[in-house]
Amino acid sequence: MDSGAFTVRGRLTFTAPVGGVFTVGTTLLLSWDTVGNVPLVSLAYSTTSGATFPGLISLSTTNLGYYNWTIPDLASTQVRLRVQDPRSA
């Protein structure tokens, strides 16, 4: 008897930024740690503390562990960022 089918995925964890106040139009270094095989990442932002993530930063980019993001005019104090494997998005 076998175990049945299951899925094994990598893990992505943001390492920077961790809070702060940032200026529109400046470049912010986003960085994350990766465990497992995650060759591409998708990056998005939320202005509602993570309730939804409608702000697309990059739909699919090579996973280098970092991304330079030019900050758009968000007008929010509740910005959250998300990094994920686009294959599981």
C-alpha positions in Angstrom: 0.0 0.0 0.0 1.4 3.4 -0.9 0.9 6.8 0.7 -1.1 8.3 -2.0 -0.2 11.4 -4.1 1.0 14.5 -2.4 2.7 17.8 -3.4 6.1 19.1 -2.3 6.7 22.8 -2.6 9.6 25.2 -1.9 9.2 28.0 0.7 9.7 31.7 0.2 10.2 34.1 3.2 10.6 37.9 2.9 13.7 39.2 4.7 13.5 42.9 3.7 12.0 45.3 4.1 10.6 44.8 7.5 8.5 47.9 8.2 9.6 51.4 7.5 8.6 54.6 5.7 9.5 54.8 2.0 9.3 57.6 -0.6 7.3 57.4 -3.8 9.6 57.1 -6.8 12.6 55.7 -4.9 14.0 52.2 -5.4 13.5 49.7 -2.6 15.4 46.5 -2.4 13.0 43.6 -1.7 14.8 40.4 -0.6 13.7 36.9 0.4 15.0 33.5 1.4 14.2 30.4 -0.7 14.1 26.8 0.4 13.7 24.2 -2.3 13.5 24.6 -6.1 11.6 27.8 -6.9 13.1 29.1 -10.2 10.6 32.0 -10.7 8.7 34.3 -8.3 5.7 36.5 -8.5 5.7 39.7 -6.4 2.7 41.8 -5.4 1.6 44.4 -2.9 -1.4 45.1 -0.8 -2.6 48.5 0.5 -5.1 46.8 2.9 -2.8 45.0 5.3 -2.8 41.9 3.2 -6.6 41.5 2.8 -6.0 41.4 -1.0 -2.9 41.8 -3.2 -4.1 43.6 -6.4 -0.8 45.5 -6.9 1.3 43.5 -9.3 5.1 44.2 -9.0 6.1 41.3 -11.2 4.0 38.5 -12.6 7.0 36.2 -13.1 10.7 37.0 -12.7 13.8 34.9 -12.2 14.3 34.1 -8.5 17.5 35.8 -7.6 16.5 36.3 -3.9 16.0 40.0 -4.5 14.2 42.6 -6.7 14.6 46.3 -7.0 11.2 47.9 -6.8 10.4 51.5 -7.8 7.8 52.5 -5.3 4.5 53.8 -6.9 2.2 56.3 -5.4 0.4 54.0 -2.9 -1.1 56.5 -0.4 -1.4 53.9 2.3 0.0 53.2 5.7 -0.9 49.5 5.5 1.3 48.2 2.6 2.2 44.6 2.7 4.3 42.6 0.2 4.0 39.1 -1.1 6.4 36.8 -2.8 5.2 33.4 -4.1 5.9 30.7 -6.7 3.8 31.6 -9.8 3.1 27.9 -10.3 1.1 28.0 -7.1 -0.5 31.4 -7.5 
